[in-house]
Amino acid sequence: MKKSIAEPSRFSLSVKPFEGFFHWGTFWLLLAVIGAGAYFNEGIAELLKAWQLPEYSHGPLIPVLSGLLFLRQLKTVPVNAGEVTDRGPGVFLLILAVLLGAAGKLIEIRDIVAYALILWVGALLLISFGWRTGKHFWPPVVHLIYMLPLPGALYYGVSTYLQGVSSEIGVYLLQLLRVPVFLEGNIIDLGVYKLQVAEACSGLRYLFPILSFSYIFAVLYRGPTWHKAILLVSAVPITVFMNSVRIAVAGIIVNHFGLSHLEGFSHFFEGWVIFIICVLILFALAWVLVKLRRDRVGLIEALDLDTDGLGTQAKRIGLVRPSAALITAAVLVISLASAWAMIPKRQAVVIERDPFLLFPTRIGDWRTGPHKPLDVEIERVLGADDYMSVTLTKPGQGAPVELFTAWYKNQDRGGVHSPEVCLPGAGWEIAKLEQIDVTPRSETGRPFTINRAIIQKGVTRMMVYYWYEQQGVRTASMFDAKLNLMLSKFMKGRNDSAIIRLTTQMGLKETDENAERRLSEVMYSLFGPLQGFVPD
């Protein structure tokens, strides 16, 4: 006999009809929403801007889907006709959201304001329903995370990693199909043609919406928790696999028909086709999990797709009662938004510096070669306001030293990211990476740390020094660099930063000490001349 899965309890509106949908509780609730829209407006503006990018174009659907998840879950919560007394956690979360939003506004990092907005949504639910009831609404609130853009450094790190994984799997699939291919970093060499696995091929534009869909799928799935966990985390391998398939198919097209036929395929295959296939694979995985269950339910029965009564649940906004906590929430955000609007905006700090085009032709005993511009696509991803790539040579030295430095006037839209991200994408393997202490030869100089790396590609080895220049503060740590930048932006209104990288090739039998001697000599000679181009 076929068993049916147990239905979660449902609660209908068993109270008397409201005295009108709009009353004082509704008034203060709507006032709190309007006030929050004004107070967190920088975060909302950042979301609207991010949603115009292909990776985050699913963003506008997230609040709508979260609202439907909330109404669906509200059906399982009984109507509370009594007094709500446990609003304390909501007030605490509200204060935390307001403080986080204020921090984001002060240092002008709009992403932080957007993160604070999600905390405010959770706080308003806890204030309206109380802790005992409101704590059960965490799934729709957590789902709002999927509408947020990733921080720039994290985005480039994830993008580069996914490019590498997708490239390796794509090349493996091509090799299974007997297509002669060689992978160098993110460049797929097909002999006659070379296929660049660029940033757009990382799969992020599929991963973000699939993550959101798998989250909802896991929430609606009625079954063991470990089933839900599998459905949730499966979005990543499914997306990476399908992106690898797309790269492999692109390689086959290029190999047989040439690059001219690739553009039409990419436009057709990179949009809804990939998304729909990923969703179908997710359903297939859920079907397999259902078949493993002992209760022998079907896939449709295992998914809670009941949408009846959502309109009725929406009317429960009329049951929200005015309270000191709700009134405080409304008055607080409105007052803070008004006060912030009246505060004179801090004038942008003008950074006086020399462009890298004026960099001296000689530093110490080393002669500076001509500037070598980067590839247009690399320059776009770099996003620097000014950069320099030159070769330093010295008579008697067996190998030159490559100097690269990038300067950013404002890092609100990304900025400096670590060579640990870009080097693997160019085919280099980081064989060794460590931080070392540097003591300037000047008596007034302060000791600092730099990164020392040995990278290799085939039999070619290079030693790399790199560090971050943060307005007179040098550090090897990306975290310390970001922290110093935030403090500087708050204290001095400056948001400029730079990265310095020195590279030298190592001979087949050359010791690390010899290569390090070259880099150290250039580094110490560089500190003085660099000050005019990367201001303290």
Stockholm file with secondary structure:
# STOCKHOLM 1.0

chainA/1-536         MKKSIAEPSRFSLSVKPFEGFFHWGTFWLLLAVIGAGAYFNEGIAELLKAWQLPEYSHGPLIPVLSGLLFLRQLKTVPVNAGEVTDRGPGVFLLILAVLLGAAGKLIEIRDIVAYALILWVGALLLISFGWRTGKHFWPPVVHLIYMLPLPGALYYGVSTYLQGVSSEIGVYLLQLLRVPVFLEGNIIDLGVYKLQVAEACSGLRYLFPILSFSYIFAVLYRGPTWHKAILLVSAVPITVFMNSVRIAVAGIIVNHFGLSHLEGFSHFFEGWVIFIICVLILFALAWVLVKLRRDRVGLIEALDLDTDGLGTQAKRIGLVRPSAALITAAVLVISLASAWAMIPKRQAVVIERDPFLLFPTRIGDWRTGPHKPLDVEIERVLGADDYMSVTLTKPGQGAPVELFTAWYKNQDRGGVHSPEVCLPGAGWEIAKLEQIDVTPRSETGRPFTINRAIIQKGVTRMMVYYWYEQQGVRTASMFDAKLNLMLSKFMKGRNDSAIIRLTTQMGLKETDENAERRLSEVMYSLFGPLQGFVPD
#=GR chainA/1-536 SS CCCCCCCCCCCCCCSCCCSCSCCHHHHHHHHHHHHHHHHTHHHHHHHHHHTTSGGGTTTTHHHHHHHHHHHHHHTTSCCCCSCCCCCHHHHHHHHHHHHHHHHHHHTTCHHHHHHHHHHHHHHHHHHHHCHHHHGGGHHHHHHGGGGSCCCHHHHHHHHHHHHHHHHHHHHHHHHHTTCCCEEETTEEECSSCEEECCGGGGSHHHHHHHHHHHHHHHHHBCSCHHHHHHHHHTHHHHHHHHHHHHHHHHHHHHHHHCGGGHHHHHHHHTTHHHHHHHHHHHHHHHHHHHHTSSSCCCHHHHBCCCCTTHHHHHGGGGGCCCCHHHHHHHHHHHHHHHHHHHSCCCCCCCCCCCCGGGCCSEETTEEECCCCCCCHHHHHHHCCSEEEEEEEECTTCSSCEEEEEEEESCCTTCCCCCHHHHHHHTTCEEEEEEEEEECCSSTTCCCEEEEEEEEEETTEEEEEEEEEEETTEEESCHHHHHHHHHHHHHHHCCCCEEEEEEEEEECTTCCHHHHHHHHHHHHHHHHHHHTTTSCC
#=GC SS_cons         CCCCCCCCCCCCCCSCCCSCSCCHHHHHHHHHHHHHHHHTHHHHHHHHHHTTSGGGTTTTHHHHHHHHHHHHHHTTSCCCCSCCCCCHHHHHHHHHHHHHHHHHHHTTCHHHHHHHHHHHHHHHHHHHHCHHHHGGGHHHHHHGGGGSCCCHHHHHHHHHHHHHHHHHHHHHHHHHTTCCCEEETTEEECSSCEEECCGGGGSHHHHHHHHHHHHHHHHHBCSCHHHHHHHHHTHHHHHHHHHHHHHHHHHHHHHHHCGGGHHHHHHHHTTHHHHHHHHHHHHHHHHHHHHTSSSCCCHHHHBCCCCTTHHHHHGGGGGCCCCHHHHHHHHHHHHHHHHHHHSCCCCCCCCCCCCGGGCCSEETTEEECCCCCCCHHHHHHHCCSEEEEEEEECTTCSSCEEEEEEEESCCTTCCCCCHHHHHHHTTCEEEEEEEEEECCSSTTCCCEEEEEEEEEETTEEEEEEEEEEETTEEESCHHHHHHHHHHHHHHHCCCCEEEEEEEEEECTTCCHHHHHHHHHHHHHHHHHHHTTTSCC
//
